[in-house]
Amino acid sequence: MRFQQLWGNPPEALAQRTGMAERLAHMTTPRTLAPQTPYPYDAPQSQALLTRAAAVTPGGVNSPVRAFRAVGGTPRFMSSGTGPYLTDVDGREYVDLVCSWGPMILGHAHPDVLAAVQGAALKGFSFGTPSENEVALAEEIVARVGPVEQVRLVNSGTEATMSALRLARGFTGRSKVVKFAGCYHGHADACLVSAGSGLATFALPDSAGVPASTAADTIVLPYNDIEALEAAFAEHGDQIAALITEACPGNMGIVPPLPGFTEALRSVTTAHGALLISDEVMTGFRCSASGWYGLEGPYDGGAPDLFTFGKVMGGGFPTAAFGGRADIMAMLAPDGPVYQAGTLSGNPVASAAGLATLQGCTPAVYDRLGVVSRTIADAASAEFSRYGVPHVVQFAGSMFSIFFREGAVTNYDQAKAQQTQAFTALFQSMLSQGVHLPPSAFETWFVSASHDDAAVARVLAALPVAAKAVSESFATIST
Ligand SMILES: Cc1ncc(COP(=O)(O)O)c(C=O)c1O
């Protein structure tokens, strides 16, 4: 109501007043021209910002993998994003295959999400009280993921998994947790043990600053190994509060559960009175309308007890959630004794962005994501094969990653046994041709529904040169 009084009909009137009309028009203009390529290796304006940033921020970045340490060169400082494209401060445009590490499933600055954010922001940024948007977002999540009866909104995936683990410990009265090598669940102490992507990239098996006593309560097992699972529970079963797993791992590259593995997690945890936590921060609402659970579940042995969500459900804003069985969630304060809180939790603007994003995730969106990712992955694979480059592409819904090695990857040791120099060659070649890939061989590639045929064509056009660079990188190491 107030939005209407102030601005007339959103989003057009608002767009004009804020100079946004041009951008909205720009977003709907089909692109046909390729960028001027190749872009130089150096990026002077990004480098200047990195130097400035490094004076006030460790490494010049606010999250380590953004620093390009695994691939070398200057991380690109982006100045804007529109649909499938990002533009950096040197004025170079890239097709974005990172999508903010997952959240931008509809593309950058999607008009519906933009309108929802503007509408919410006009009413105030944060109230420190309950408000309707957070209720609507929670209802949307509960409606989409059958076994989730209640959710609590938080501000990041890390907070979601940290809180879910505390809840599991409070519910069971036990202290140990089980996780898998190569799975990443955020940077809470209990989870920073053999944690995949960022840490694999930096070759840190652990983080300094995690107390040995905390790490001692985390049992790390090889992924997809039912024997190791059964042995660990046979030995420690009565002390294990929870097993936490990525619903389908994406932080060591995509490594799907082998048939029957998730079922085994369910039956073994049930047999020992431990909770099963399915971390869907990455896969939630991206692999399908109800995440990985929508692709693989329901399971014969029952659903996971708790789920964690983030990324897509925030539409690019810092919001996340954990939820599951109502009897477990009832243990949370203020109803129960497990404390968990947040000044900005359920923020009305972030909740509006998340809700608009989820509502925009129609069946047609998931179909498009599937087409885009298969087209890009198949074309890349064909180019690598043409040069005889050993590789394997693995998928989780529309998420995929490429391992430069022979044979399927089913665990972290296998994921590490790949030729990472080949990925570096691929990354640099694609970047110079205006395609922004995740800057690590251990990360997932994400596409959006805004990746239209023109954006996909740009990626395909870059692949032959990139594949040649990849094949040359093999020649380098064998001499
Ligand atoms: C599976 C999974 N869980 C948890 C997290 C942590 O989320 P955040 O970075 O929002 O703290 C991530 C982040 O990539 C993730 O992929």
The ligand as an ORCA input file, in Angstrom:
! r2SCAN-3c Opt
* xyz 0 1
  C      26.823    -27.515      1.345
  C      27.163    -26.207      2.011
  N      26.879    -26.038      3.305
  C      27.171    -24.896      3.947
  C      27.761    -23.851      3.287
  C      28.081    -22.580      4.003
  O      27.243    -21.556      3.556
  P      27.682    -20.022      3.730
  O      28.808    -19.777      2.794
  O      26.423    -19.270      3.379
  O      28.056    -19.849      5.159
  C      28.077    -23.980      1.932
  C      28.738    -22.885      1.202
  O      29.185    -23.011      0.089
  C      27.773    -25.189      1.281
  O      28.060    -25.382     -0.014
*
